[in-house]
Amino acid sequence: MHATREKHPYPVVILCGGLGLRMREFTDGKPKALVQIGGRPVLWHVMKLYSHFGFRNFILPLGHGADQIITWFERYLSMTADFTLRLSDGAHTFHTLLPDDERDWRVTFLHAGASTETAGRLLRCAPFIEEDHFLTTYTDGLSDADLGAELEQHLSSKADVTLLSVKLMTSFGILESDGRMLLGFDEKPRTTCEVNGGFFVMRREVLDEIRGDDAILEKDLLPRLAKEGRMQVFAHDGFWHCMDTPKHVQELNRMWYGDAAPWKLWDG
């Protein structure tokens, strides 16, 4: 278990405007960010991970289900704390407090539009980012990566973007053979292939290079920056799990309820 780190000033942009098309039947109209893992939205899990490393300033460029996400945060305290409600004037007296880190959370809700693409959403956040660097991620990946160390590596380099890389886990068993002779099995091993883990640190100035709402982070901005030698990798060999399908949601819930959730670095 990592110790909670000192607070950082850098904001975290969480791209939570997606509909989650591959989970549409499963989500029942909820935005992907509100799909529950262990009774809490996956968005909360992502924020708790960043919060553990001292990042408490969040910017949410909203799209699909914006009203549902806002409502969840507005109701969060009353849904998790004991309180007394005085019916005559609606006054609340809360008897339990949020965890220490969550009391420091500052969440900016930005209506980025339902059709705005991922890089376009980052561009919409520019007026709310005063620092020279910021962090960004999605709501479809959980990890036990040291996000504070990723920031430190980024700040000590000249890279414009630092990307968390993870080893790809194949969904198939691998056979070891010699001619026609089967020598053994390796069930769903981790390969040597590295993939984008979805946790980034960026210089603010890259926002000036995004052309508009239709710019896609993964197709327009990142490939060009990589080709120009302006990106670096923060390699992570530990836990990482995507949340793209109902099966992934079931697997993550099984980990959580089995007290085997590697991304839960925080206490409580």
N, C-alpha and C positions, 0 to 999 in steps of 0.2 A: 504494500500500500504506500503510494507516494504521499508525502506531506503536502498540505495545501501551500501553494506558493504565494509570494507577495503580489499585491494588486498591480496590474498593468494598465496603462492609460489607453492602449490601443483598442479600437472598437472591433467587434466581430460581426460581420455581415452574414446572416444565415439565409440562404436562398430557399424560401419556403412558399413559393407561389405555385408549385406544381400540383396537378390534379391526381397524379399517380394512376395513369391509364391502365397499367398492367394489374392494378389492384382495385379497379373500379367497383367490381361486384363485392369485394371484401370490405372496402371502406364505407360503403353505404352513404355516399354523398359527402363524406368528410374529406378535407384536404389531406394530402399525404402526411403533412407535418403533425397532424393530430391522431394518426394511427397509434394505438396504445401498445406499449411494452411495459408489462408489470403494472398496469393500471394508470400509467402516465403517458402523455404524448411523446413520441420519439423526439420531437422538438425539445421537450424538457430535458431528456437524456443528453442531447447534444449540448444544451446550455449548461447542464451540470458538469459535463466533462470540461468545457472551457472554464467554467467558474472555479473548478478545482485548481486550475493552473493560474488563477488570479485575473481572469478576464471577465469583467462584470458589466461591460457596456455593450449592449446588443442592438443591432439594427435589423429589422425584419422587413424586407421589401415584399409586400404581400401581393397576391394575385387571386387564384381560385380559393374560395372559402375564407376570404379576409375577415368577414364578420365573425365567423366561427372561431378563428384564432384570437381575435381581439376579445371576444366574449369569454373565452377560456381564461385568459390572463386577468380580466376584470373580476372573474369569479373565483380565481385560484385561492385567494386567502380564505374566503368563506367556505370553500370546498374542503380545505385541509385543516382549518383551525377550529377550536371550540370558541363559540362566541354567544353573546346575549344580544338580542335584537329588541329594541324598545319600539313597539308598534306605533306609539303616538307620534313620533317624529322620525322614525327610521334610523335612529342612532345605533351604531354597533359598538359593543365592547368586546374586544378579542382577548381570550384567556390563554391562548398559545401563540407563540411567535414563529415566524419562518426561521429556517436554519440561518446561521450567521451569514453565509455567503449570499443566500438569496435576498436577504434584506438590503444588500448592496446592488442588486440588479437594477440596471437602468435600461428600459426597453423602448426603442423608438419604432413605431409602426408607420410604415411608409406604403401608401397605396400606389404600387408600381404598375398596375394594370394587368388584366388576366392574360393578355397576348404578348406581353413584353418578354423577350428572351433573357437567358441567364446573364450575359454580359451587359445587356441593356438594363437589367435590374441593378447591377453594380453601379452603372453610370447614374441611375436615379438616386443612389445613396450619396453621391459626391458632396452635396451641400451639407451633409451631416457628418462628414469625416474631416476633422481638422488636423489630425496627426499625419506625419509623413509616411506612416505604414498602417496597414490594417490587416485583419485576418478574415478569411471567408470560407464557408463550407456549405454543404447541402443538408438535407434532413433524411438522407437515405444511406448513411454509413455510420457505424459505431466502432470505436477503437480504444485501445489502451495506450496509444502513442503519447509521448511526452510533448505536448503542444508548446510548453514553455521552452523546451530545448530546440524545437523547430524555429521558434521566434529568434532565439539567440543565434542560431546558425545563420538565419536570414540577415539579421542586423550586422553580423560580422563579415558579410559578403557584399559583393557589388551587384548581386542578382536583383532583378526587378520582381521576380516571382520565385517563391520556394514552394515546392509541391511535395506532399507526403507520398512516397511510393511504398507499395506493399507487394508481397509475393502473392501471385494468383493461386488460389486453391481450385484444383480441377474438380468437377462434379462427377468424374468417372474414375473407376479403379484402373490402375496402370498394371499391365502385365510385363513380366520379365521373362524373355524366352531366348532360346538358343536353337535356331532352326525351327524344327517342329516340336522341340521339347519345351514344355512350360516349366519354368524354374520357380515362379512365385508370383505373389500379388502384392501390390501396394495400394491400399484402399483410399482413394481420394487424397493423394498427397499434395503438398505445397510444391509448386513448380519453381523453376528459376526465372520465370517471366515476371517482370514487374509491371504493375498497373497503377493508374492514378487513384490514390486513396481518398481524394476529395477534400483534403484539409490543406489550405493555402495560406501563405503570408505574402502580401503584395505591397509594393511601393504605391503610394497614392497617385503618383504621376501617371501610372499606366491607365488610369481612368480617362485621361485626356485623349487616349488613343482609341477609345470605343466610339464607333460611328453613330450609334443610336439604339433605339429600342429593339431592332431586329437583329442585333449582333449576338452571336452565340459564343459563350465563353470557350467551349470545348472545340469549336470548329473554326472560329474566326480569330480570337485573341491569342489563346495559348499556343496553337501551332506556329503562328508567326513569331511570337516571342522566343519560342524554342529554336526556331530556325535562325534567328538573329543572335543566338547565344546569350540570351538574357534571363534564362531560367536555370534553376538548380533543383536537385532532388534531396529531400531529407528521408533517408532510408529507414523504414520501420520493419523489423522482423517479428514483431509480436502480433497481437490479436487485431483483426479487422474483419468486419462482416457487413455486407451490404444489406439493404432492405428494399428489394425491388419487386418481390412477389409475396403472395400470401404464405408460401412455404417459408420464406425468410422470416416473416413476422412470427410464425409459429416457432421457428428455431430460436429466435431471440427471446421470446417469452419463456420457452423451456429453460433456457440458460438462466433467466432472471429468477424464475420461481424455484429453480434447482440450486439457488445460491452459487451459481457458477457463471456469473456475468463479468467477464474480464474488464469491460469498460467502466464498471462501477468502482472508480478509484476513490470516491468520496465516502465519508462515514455517514451512517444513518440511513 
